[in-house]
Amino acid sequence: MKKNIYSILRGTFLVSDDSFKNWRMILFISVLAIVMIASSHSADKKVYEIARLGNEAKELRSAFIEGRGRLMELKKESVVSVKMKEKGLKTSEVPPQKIKVKSQNKE
């Protein structure tokens, strides 16, 4: 066991006669490590993108609610009448009348 540990520490397992299978294993583990690191970076990018899109959705939802509130305020009759008074228009005292159209049957 002591000999195997010294062999690993000195690196003689890489230059011995049967080192080809050791090199294959080292290359295989290296490729797996690279793939794992790339996958981890890709996952991190996706997490950041999801967080950014979530924040953007919250901002847009907030802007929508704010705009809808302003619209509801502007649609009030009191606000409309004030705006019309500024332009010189006033509310009619006579209520509107319903117009009924009688259809003529050509029979």
VMD Tcl script that builds the backbone (N, CA, C; Angstrom):
set m [mol new atoms 321]
animate dup $m
set s [atomselect $m all]
$s set {name element resname resid chain x y z} {
  {N N MET 1 A 0.819 -1.184 0.000}
  {CA C MET 1 A 0.000 0.000 0.000}
  {C C MET 1 A 0.870 1.259 0.000}
  {N N LYS 2 A 1.945 1.213 0.772}
  {CA C LYS 2 A 2.860 2.347 0.835}
  {C C LYS 2 A 3.491 2.590 -0.541}
  {N N LYS 3 A 3.780 1.505 -1.258}
  {CA C LYS 3 A 4.383 1.602 -2.585}
  {C C LYS 3 A 3.417 2.273 -3.558}
  {N N ASN 4 A 2.125 1.949 -3.480}
  {CA C ASN 4 A 1.118 2.558 -4.363}
  {C C ASN 4 A 0.978 4.056 -4.102}
  {N N ILE 5 A 1.048 4.454 -2.849}
  {CA C ILE 5 A 0.937 5.880 -2.516}
  {C C ILE 5 A 2.153 6.636 -3.041}
  {N N TYR 6 A 3.349 6.073 -2.878}
  {CA C TYR 6 A 4.550 6.717 -3.419}
  {C C TYR 6 A 4.503 6.773 -4.946}
  {N N SER 7 A 3.956 5.733 -5.544}
  {CA C SER 7 A 3.828 5.707 -7.005}
  {C C SER 7 A 2.921 6.833 -7.480}
  {N N ILE 8 A 1.842 7.062 -6.778}
  {CA C ILE 8 A 0.915 8.143 -7.148}
  {C C ILE 8 A 1.573 9.499 -6.917}
  {N N LEU 9 A 2.233 9.675 -5.781}
  {CA C LEU 9 A 2.852 10.963 -5.472}
  {C C LEU 9 A 3.997 11.304 -6.419}
  {N N ARG 10 A 4.784 10.325 -6.805}
  {CA C ARG 10 A 5.909 10.560 -7.719}
  {C C ARG 10 A 5.465 10.618 -9.179}
  {N N GLY 11 A 4.309 10.066 -9.487}
  {CA C GLY 11 A 3.824 10.083 -10.853}
  {C C GLY 11 A 4.380 8.966 -11.707}
  {N N THR 12 A 4.949 7.948 -11.111}
  {CA C THR 12 A 5.514 6.847 -11.900}
  {C C THR 12 A 4.428 6.008 -12.566}
  {N N PHE 13 A 3.200 6.097 -12.074}
  {CA C PHE 13 A 2.121 5.333 -12.702}
  {C C PHE 13 A 1.782 5.887 -14.078}
  {N N LEU 14 A 2.249 7.106 -14.385}
  {CA C LEU 14 A 1.987 7.705 -15.685}
  {C C LEU 14 A 3.021 7.324 -16.742}
  {N N VAL 15 A 4.186 6.870 -16.335}
  {CA C VAL 15 A 5.251 6.562 -17.293}
  {C C VAL 15 A 5.617 5.083 -17.312}
  {N N SER 16 A 4.927 4.268 -16.545}
  {CA C SER 16 A 5.245 2.841 -16.528}
  {C C SER 16 A 4.751 2.172 -17.815}
  {N N ASP 17 A 5.037 0.890 -17.973}
  {CA C ASP 17 A 4.691 0.158 -19.195}
  {C C ASP 17 A 3.185 0.068 -19.418}
  {N N ASP 18 A 2.408 -0.115 -18.374}
  {CA C ASP 18 A 0.956 -0.237 -18.529}
  {C C ASP 18 A 0.242 1.092 -18.229}
  {N N SER 19 A 0.903 2.191 -18.530}
  {CA C SER 19 A 0.346 3.514 -18.211}
  {C C SER 19 A -0.750 3.936 -19.187}
  {N N PHE 20 A -0.888 3.234 -20.344}
  {CA C PHE 20 A -1.893 3.630 -21.332}
  {C C PHE 20 A -3.291 3.586 -20.726}
  {N N LYS 21 A -3.611 2.557 -19.960}
  {CA C LYS 21 A -4.940 2.494 -19.356}
  {C C LYS 21 A -5.094 3.551 -18.264}
  {N N ASN 22 A -4.016 3.910 -17.618}
  {CA C ASN 22 A -4.089 4.993 -16.633}
  {C C ASN 22 A -4.372 6.329 -17.323}
  {N N TRP 23 A -3.708 6.579 -18.453}
  {CA C TRP 23 A -3.936 7.816 -19.205}
  {C C TRP 23 A -5.365 7.885 -19.731}
  {N N ARG 24 A -5.883 6.743 -20.194}
  {CA C ARG 24 A -7.276 6.726 -20.676}
  {C C ARG 24 A -8.231 7.115 -19.555}
  {N N MET 25 A -8.015 6.590 -18.376}
  {CA C MET 25 A -8.883 6.896 -17.238}
  {C C MET 25 A -8.750 8.374 -16.843}
  {N N ILE 26 A -7.518 8.886 -16.860}
  {CA C ILE 26 A -7.299 10.295 -16.515}
  {C C ILE 26 A -7.990 11.207 -17.529}
  {N N LEU 27 A -7.856 10.872 -18.818}
  {CA C LEU 27 A -8.521 11.671 -19.853}
  {C C LEU 27 A -10.042 11.593 -19.722}
  {N N PHE 28 A -10.549 10.398 -19.441}
  {CA C PHE 28 A -11.988 10.221 -19.275}
  {C C PHE 28 A -12.503 11.052 -18.102}
  {N N ILE 29 A -11.811 11.010 -16.972}
  {CA C ILE 29 A -12.217 11.781 -15.793}
  {C C ILE 29 A -12.101 13.279 -16.064}
  {N N SER 30 A -11.063 13.681 -16.819}
  {CA C SER 30 A -10.892 15.101 -17.160}
  {C C SER 30 A -12.046 15.592 -18.030}
  {N N VAL 31 A -12.411 14.781 -19.029}
  {CA C VAL 31 A -13.535 15.163 -19.911}
  {C C VAL 31 A -14.827 15.249 -19.103}
  {N N LEU 32 A -15.048 14.298 -18.209}
  {CA C LEU 32 A -16.243 14.356 -17.362}
  {C C LEU 32 A -16.253 15.602 -16.486}
  {N N ALA 33 A -15.098 15.973 -15.954}
  {CA C ALA 33 A -15.005 17.174 -15.121}
  {C C ALA 33 A -15.318 18.425 -15.934}
  {N N ILE 34 A -14.808 18.492 -17.158}
  {CA C ILE 34 A -15.079 19.650 -18.028}
  {C C ILE 34 A -16.565 19.732 -18.353}
  {N N VAL 35 A -17.177 18.591 -18.675}
  {CA C VAL 35 A -18.612 18.569 -18.977}
  {C C VAL 35 A -19.415 19.003 -17.750}
  {N N MET 36 A -19.025 18.549 -16.578}
  {CA C MET 36 A -19.724 18.911 -15.356}
  {C C MET 36 A -19.610 20.413 -15.076}
  {N N ILE 37 A -18.423 20.970 -15.271}
  {CA C ILE 37 A -18.229 22.406 -15.053}
  {C C ILE 37 A -19.058 23.214 -16.053}
  {N N ALA 38 A -19.060 22.812 -17.314}
  {CA C ALA 38 A -19.845 23.514 -18.335}
  {C C ALA 38 A -21.338 23.437 -18.014}
  {N N SER 39 A -21.782 22.276 -17.577}
  {CA C SER 39 A -23.190 22.120 -17.213}
  {C C SER 39 A -23.555 23.005 -16.026}
  {N N SER 40 A -22.674 23.094 -15.068}
  {CA C SER 40 A -22.912 23.943 -13.900}
  {C C SER 40 A -23.001 25.414 -14.297}
  {N N HIS 41 A -22.113 25.861 -15.173}
  {CA C HIS 41 A -22.155 27.253 -15.643}
  {C C HIS 41 A -23.441 27.522 -16.407}
  {N N SER 42 A -23.851 26.573 -17.229}
  {CA C SER 42 A -25.098 26.729 -17.984}
  {C C SER 42 A -26.290 26.834 -17.045}
  {N N ALA 43 A -26.321 26.006 -16.027}
  {CA C ALA 43 A -27.421 26.052 -15.054}
  {C C ALA 43 A -27.425 27.381 -14.310}
  {N N ASP 44 A -26.249 27.890 -13.942}
  {CA C ASP 44 A -26.165 29.181 -13.258}
  {C C ASP 44 A -26.698 30.306 -14.146}
  {N N LYS 45 A -26.336 30.281 -15.423}
  {CA C LYS 45 A -26.835 31.302 -16.350}
  {C C LYS 45 A -28.350 31.265 -16.428}
  {N N LYS 46 A -28.905 30.064 -16.479}
  {CA C LYS 46 A -30.366 29.938 -16.554}
  {C C LYS 46 A -31.024 30.438 -15.278}
  {N N VAL 47 A -30.428 30.180 -14.133}
  {CA C VAL 47 A -30.986 30.663 -12.864}
  {C C VAL 47 A -30.992 32.189 -12.840}
  {N N TYR 48 A -29.892 32.812 -13.271}
  {CA C TYR 48 A -29.833 34.269 -13.302}
  {C C TYR 48 A -30.851 34.833 -14.294}
  {N N GLU 49 A -31.006 34.187 -15.434}
  {CA C GLU 49 A -31.974 34.640 -16.438}
  {C C GLU 49 A -33.397 34.537 -15.886}
  {N N ILE 50 A -33.703 33.456 -15.193}
  {CA C ILE 50 A -35.035 33.289 -14.606}
  {C C ILE 50 A -35.289 34.366 -13.557}
  {N N ALA 51 A -34.304 34.657 -12.734}
  {CA C ALA 51 A -34.448 35.704 -11.712}
  {C C ALA 51 A -34.650 37.068 -12.365}
  {N N ARG 52 A -33.907 37.346 -13.429}
  {CA C ARG 52 A -34.047 38.637 -14.122}
  {C C ARG 52 A -35.429 38.766 -14.738}
  {N N LEU 53 A -35.906 37.699 -15.385}
  {CA C LEU 53 A -37.230 37.740 -15.998}
  {C C LEU 53 A -38.331 37.853 -14.945}
  {N N GLY 54 A -38.140 37.227 -13.802}
  {CA C GLY 54 A -39.110 37.355 -12.719}
  {C C GLY 54 A -39.211 38.785 -12.219}
  {N N ASN 55 A -38.058 39.427 -12.040}
  {CA C ASN 55 A -38.060 40.832 -11.609}
  {C C ASN 55 A -38.693 41.732 -12.663}
  {N N GLU 56 A -38.410 41.461 -13.930}
  {CA C GLU 56 A -38.991 42.255 -15.009}
  {C C GLU 56 A -40.512 42.080 -15.047}
  {N N ALA 57 A -40.987 40.856 -14.832}
  {CA C ALA 57 A -42.431 40.600 -14.811}
  {C C ALA 57 A -43.090 41.348 -13.652}
  {N N LYS 58 A -42.444 41.379 -12.488}
  {CA C LYS 58 A -42.990 42.123 -11.351}
  {C C LYS 58 A -43.075 43.611 -11.660}
  {N N GLU 59 A -42.031 44.156 -12.305}
  {CA C GLU 59 A -42.041 45.576 -12.660}
  {C C GLU 59 A -43.151 45.883 -13.653}
  {N N LEU 60 A -43.313 45.024 -14.655}
  {CA C LEU 60 A -44.362 45.251 -15.651}
  {C C LEU 60 A -45.750 45.127 -15.028}
  {N N ARG 61 A -45.937 44.178 -14.130}
  {CA C ARG 61 A -47.221 44.019 -13.451}
  {C C ARG 61 A -47.523 45.265 -12.612}
  {N N SER 62 A -46.496 45.794 -11.937}
  {CA C SER 62 A -46.671 47.001 -11.137}
  {C C SER 62 A -47.042 48.193 -12.019}
  {N N ALA 63 A -46.368 48.329 -13.153}
  {CA C ALA 63 A -46.683 49.429 -14.082}
  {C C ALA 63 A -48.099 49.289 -14.622}
  {N N PHE 64 A -48.523 48.054 -14.907}
  {CA C PHE 64 A -49.877 47.822 -15.406}
  {C C PHE 64 A -50.914 48.227 -14.367}
  {N N ILE 65 A -50.689 47.835 -13.117}
  {CA C ILE 65 A -51.638 48.163 -12.054}
  {C C ILE 65 A -51.691 49.673 -11.834}
  {N N GLU 66 A -50.534 50.322 -11.891}
  {CA C GLU 66 A -50.492 51.777 -11.743}
  {C C GLU 66 A -51.244 52.462 -12.881}
  {N N GLY 67 A -51.045 52.010 -14.104}
  {CA C GLY 67 A -51.749 52.584 -15.261}
  {C C GLY 67 A -53.245 52.358 -15.180}
  {N N ARG 68 A -53.641 51.168 -14.733}
  {CA C ARG 68 A -55.069 50.878 -14.602}
  {C C ARG 68 A -55.695 51.773 -13.533}
  {N N GLY 69 A -54.973 52.028 -12.455}
  {CA C GLY 69 A -55.470 52.933 -11.414}
  {C C GLY 69 A -55.637 54.351 -11.926}
  {N N ARG 70 A -54.657 54.821 -12.707}
  {CA C ARG 70 A -54.779 56.170 -13.293}
  {C C ARG 70 A -55.960 56.246 -14.240}
  {N N LEU 71 A -56.174 55.202 -15.030}
  {CA C LEU 71 A -57.301 55.180 -15.958}
  {C C LEU 71 A -58.625 55.220 -15.208}
  {N N MET 72 A -58.736 54.450 -14.133}
  {CA C MET 72 A -59.971 54.448 -13.342}
  {C C MET 72 A -60.223 55.832 -12.757}
  {N N GLU 73 A -59.162 56.513 -12.344}
  {CA C GLU 73 A -59.306 57.866 -11.793}
  {C C GLU 73 A -59.775 58.836 -12.878}
  {N N LEU 74 A -59.209 58.727 -14.073}
  {CA C LEU 74 A -59.576 59.643 -15.154}
  {C C LEU 74 A -60.978 59.390 -15.688}
  {N N LYS 75 A -61.507 58.189 -15.496}
  {CA C LYS 75 A -62.846 57.862 -16.000}
  {C C LYS 75 A -63.960 58.332 -15.070}
  {N N LYS 76 A -63.613 58.816 -13.901}
  {CA C LYS 76 A -64.637 59.285 -12.965}
  {C C LYS 76 A -65.358 60.499 -13.547}
  {N N GLU 77 A -66.664 60.572 -13.272}
  {CA C GLU 77 A -67.471 61.663 -13.815}
  {C C GLU 77 A -67.007 63.012 -13.289}
  {N N SER 78 A -66.604 63.069 -12.028}
  {CA C SER 78 A -66.171 64.337 -11.454}
  {C C SER 78 A -64.905 64.851 -12.140}
  {N N VAL 79 A -63.978 63.965 -12.428}
  {CA C VAL 79 A -62.732 64.368 -13.096}
  {C C VAL 79 A -63.030 64.813 -14.526}
  {N N VAL 80 A -63.918 64.091 -15.203}
  {CA C VAL 80 A -64.269 64.447 -16.580}
  {C C VAL 80 A -64.953 65.812 -16.609}
  {N N SER 81 A -65.872 66.062 -15.658}
  {CA C SER 81 A -66.566 67.348 -15.648}
  {C C SER 81 A -65.601 68.501 -15.370}
  {N N VAL 82 A -64.620 68.292 -14.503}
  {CA C VAL 82 A -63.618 69.340 -14.244}
  {C C VAL 82 A -62.807 69.610 -15.505}
  {N N LYS 83 A -62.402 68.576 -16.201}
  {CA C LYS 83 A -61.621 68.751 -17.441}
  {C C LYS 83 A -62.446 69.477 -18.505}
  {N N MET 84 A -63.740 69.158 -18.587}
  {CA C MET 84 A -64.587 69.802 -19.592}
  {C C MET 84 A -64.841 71.267 -19.237}
  {N N LYS 85 A -64.954 71.580 -17.931}
  {CA C LYS 85 A -65.127 72.981 -17.519}
  {C C LYS 85 A -63.909 73.800 -17.917}
  {N N GLU 86 A -62.727 73.195 -17.836}
  {CA C GLU 86 A -61.502 73.892 -18.249}
  {C C GLU 86 A -61.540 74.226 -19.726}
  {N N LYS 87 A -62.230 73.415 -20.516}
  {CA C LYS 87 A -62.307 73.644 -21.966}
  {C C LYS 87 A -63.544 74.445 -22.346}
  {N N GLY 88 A -64.351 74.807 -21.352}
  {CA C GLY 88 A -65.523 75.638 -21.633}
  {C C GLY 88 A -66.788 74.843 -21.888}
  {N N LEU 89 A -66.797 73.566 -21.642}
  {CA C LEU 89 A -67.997 72.757 -21.824}
  {C C LEU 89 A -68.632 72.502 -20.469}
  {N N LYS 90 A -69.953 72.296 -20.478}
  {CA C LYS 90 A -70.628 71.988 -19.224}
  {C C LYS 90 A -71.574 70.814 -19.435}
  {N N THR 91 A -72.004 70.238 -18.340}
  {CA C THR 91 A -72.909 69.097 -18.375}
  {C C THR 91 A -74.298 69.578 -18.762}
  {N N SER 92 A -74.963 68.820 -19.607}
  {CA C SER 92 A -76.307 69.167 -20.066}
  {C C SER 92 A -77.302 68.982 -18.921}
  {N N GLU 93 A -78.251 69.923 -18.827}
  {CA C GLU 93 A -79.301 69.828 -17.816}
  {C C GLU 93 A -80.431 68.923 -18.282}
  {N N VAL 94 A -80.589 68.767 -19.586}
  {CA C VAL 94 A -81.651 67.942 -20.161}
  {C C VAL 94 A -81.123 66.526 -20.318}
  {N N PRO 95 A -81.815 65.537 -19.754}
  {CA C PRO 95 A -81.339 64.165 -19.894}
  {C C PRO 95 A -81.472 63.669 -21.333}
  {N N PRO 96 A -80.676 62.737 -21.732}
  {CA C PRO 96 A -80.753 62.226 -23.103}
  {C C PRO 96 A -82.052 61.455 -23.333}
  {N N GLN 97 A -82.486 61.460 -24.613}
  {CA C GLN 97 A -83.699 60.737 -24.974}
  {C C GLN 97 A -83.317 59.547 -25.839}
  {N N LYS 98 A -84.053 58.478 -25.637}
  {CA C LYS 98 A -83.787 57.271 -26.397}
  {C C LYS 98 A -84.502 57.359 -27.733}
  {N N ILE 99 A -83.790 57.060 -28.797}
  {CA C ILE 99 A -84.361 57.096 -30.138}
  {C C ILE 99 A -84.761 55.681 -30.508}
  {N N LYS 100 A -86.033 55.518 -30.887}
  {CA C LYS 100 A -86.530 54.202 -31.286}
  {C C LYS 100 A -86.747 54.214 -32.786}
  {N N VAL 101 A -86.218 53.246 -33.463}
  {CA C VAL 101 A -86.361 53.126 -34.911}
  {C C VAL 101 A -87.305 51.970 -35.178}
  {N N LYS 102 A -88.387 52.258 -35.892}
  {CA C LYS 102 A -89.337 51.211 -36.232}
  {C C LYS 102 A -88.963 50.642 -37.598}
  {N N SER 103 A -88.843 49.360 -37.635}
  {CA C SER 103 A -88.480 48.741 -38.915}
  {C C SER 103 A -89.730 48.587 -39.776}
  {N N GLN 104 A -89.551 48.800 -41.072}
  {CA C GLN 104 A -90.668 48.672 -42.003}
  {C C GLN 104 A -90.564 47.321 -42.707}
  {N N ASN 105 A -91.614 46.532 -42.524}
  {CA C ASN 105 A -91.638 45.221 -43.188}
  {C C ASN 105 A -92.274 45.370 -44.542}
  {N N LYS 106 A -91.629 44.899 -45.553}
  {CA C LYS 106 A -92.148 44.994 -46.940}
  {C C LYS 106 A -92.779 43.671 -47.313}
  {N N GLU 107 A -93.894 43.392 -46.735}
  {CA C GLU 107 A -94.581 42.130 -47.028}
  {C C GLU 107 A -95.834 42.372 -47.789}
}
mol reanalyze $m
mol bondsrecalc $m
mol representation Tube
mol addrep $m
